[in-house]
Amino acid sequence: MHAFEKALGTIATAAGAAGGIALVGLMLTTVVDVTLRSTLNLAFLGVTEITELGLVVVAICGIAYCGWTGGHIALELGESFVPPAIWKASQIVMLLLSAVAAAAVMFYSAHEAVAVYGRSARTNLLQIAEYPFYTIVALGFLIYTAILLVRACSGNVAGEPDRPRE
């Protein structure tokens, strides 16, 4: 399990880096669009489509990375009212239910990627193929599902996962 966790951490970190690069790309796209509109009164063709598809990459990579680092926001209102063992058990159940939901999103996205590829669906203006973005969603949720299952199986329910030390 140690090698799997290390590989999963590397993949999640790479996903976080990819999301960060996509975010910088979106920022540059926005700066170019605003500059062209305000100085030359020119519209950057397809900026809306680029932004929509770029946000898919940012959000999905962010979900995988936050799952690994424990960066999601959680409200733990009942923790002080129940014994620690019951709280930990309820958190493990929550992780398992979350893994089921993430796996459902992953399977649906993979199914849609195949369907969209089959009908050659593209965006309206720039004609960008849509299937790679459904594939990114499927892969991101596959990573997130694996992270949730590792956390549930290891019993690590609070905060940052126990990453392998180098």
N, C-alpha and C positions, 0 to 999 in steps of 0.2 A: 504494500500500500504506500510505503514511503516514496518509491520511485514514481508511482502514479501521481501522488500529491505534488511532487516536485515538478513533473511534466505539466500537470494541470495549472500550477502556479505560473509556470513559464508561458503557457498558452494564454492564461487570463491577463498576464502582464502585457503580452504582445497585443492582445485585444484592446487593452487600455491605451497602449501607444498608438494603435491604428485609429482608435476613436479620437485621440488627441490630434493626430495629424489631420483627420477629416475635419475636426473643428477649426483648426488653423486654416485649412482650405476654404471652409465656409466663411471665415472671417475675411480672408483675402477677396473672395468673390463678392462679399457685401461691400467692402471698401472700393473695389473697382466699379461696382454698379453705382454706388452713391456718387463717386467721383465723376463718372461719365454722365450721370443724370444732372448733377449740379453744375458742372463746368461746360460741357458740350451739348447738353440737352439730348443725349443719346441713351437709349435703353440697352442694357446688356441682355442680349437675346437668350432666353431660357433660364434666367437666374432663378425663377421660381421652381422649375423642375430640378435644377442643380441643388437648390437648398432643400427641397423635400427629400430627395434621394440621399443627400449628404447627412441629413438629420437621422435617417434610418441607421446609417453606419455609426454615427455618434451615440445614439441612444442604445443600440444593441450592444455595441462594444463596451459602453459604460455599464450596462447591466451585468455583463460577465465580469468586468473588472471589479465593480463594487461588491459583487457576490464573493469574490475572493478576498478582498481587503476588509470586508465587513463594513463597507461604507454606506449601506442602506440605513435609512432612518427607521427606528423601531420605538414604539411606545410600550413600555413595560409597566403598565399600571398595576398589575396584580402581583408582581414579584414579591412585594413585602407582606402580602397577605397569605401566602401559601408556603408550605415547607419547601426547601431547596430541591429535594428529590422530585416532588410533584411538578415544580416549576420547570426543572430540566426535562422531565418526561413530556410535559406539554409543549415545550420548545422543539423537542425532537419530532413530535407529531406534526407540529406546524411546519418544520423543515420538510418532512416527508410529503405533506399535502401540497406544499409549495413546489416540490419537485414534480409531483404529478401534474400540477397546472402548467409548469414550465415545459414538461415533456409534451403535453397536449399542444401547446403553442408551437413547439418544435416540429411535431409531426404534421400539424396543419400547414405550417409554413413550407415544409419540405414538399408536401402534396401540392400546394399552390405553385411552388417553384417549377415543378414538373409540368403542371397544367399551363402555366404562363409560358413556359418554354415551348410547349407543344403548339400553342396558338400564336407564337411569335409576338407576344404583346410588347408594345413599346410606348414610351411617353409620346404625348401629342406633338410637341414642338421640336424637340431635339432628336427624337426617335432613339432614345436610349433604351436598350433592352431592360425589361423589368425583372427577369428571372434571377439575375445575380443578387438583387437586393432581397428577394424572398429567401435565397440561399443563405445570405448573411444573417437574416433573422433566424433561420433554422439552426445554423451553426452557433450563433450567439446563445440561443436558448439550450442547445445541446451542452455547451460549456457550463452554462448556469445550472442546468439540471445536475450535471456531474458534481459541481461544487456543492450544491445543496445535499446531494446524497453522501458525499464525503464528510461534510459537516455533521450530518445526522448519524452516520455510522461511527464516527469518531467520538461522538458525544460532545463535540465542541459547539456549543450553542450560543456563546456570548462573544460578541466582538470579532476580532481578527482571528482567522484560522491559524492553527499551529503549523506554520510553514517549516519545511525541512531547513535546517541550518547547514550552511556550507563551511 
